[in-house]
Amino acid sequence: MTSLPSHELTIIEETAKRSAYRLCNGAGTIEIAFVTKGDRNHFPIAQASIFAKYIREMLMRCFNDYWSREDAALRPTAGYYTDAQRWLADAAPLIDRLGIDRSRLIRER
C-alpha cells in the first residue's frame, strides 16, 4: 500500500455490503469499514453525510458566485454530471476568455 507505507494492511472482510480493513504500525491499530447504506443504520455516519452535503452546497454556492460575477447571464450549476455538462458548454466562451484550463474544473477518477 503506497499511501501508508509504514502500516501493515489486513483485510478483515470484503463483501458486497461491507469492506473492513485493519491498519497497524508501531503506534497502534485502526480499523476502517466501508458499509453500504451505513447512514441508515449508524447515526454518526448519517451526521457526517449531512455535514458533507452541506459543505458541498456551500462550496457550490461559492463556485457559482464567482462565475456569476464574471458573467451574470451564466446559469448556476448544481455540479452533478448532467447539469455540469450543460454548464461547461454554457461557460465555454468565458472559460476560454479567462484562459482557465478545463482540467481544473473537471474531476477525474
Summary of the structure (lengths in Angstrom):
residues: 109
radius of gyration: 20.2
end to end distance: 18.6
largest distance: 57.1
contacts: 214
relative contact order: 0.07
helix: 49%
strand: 21%
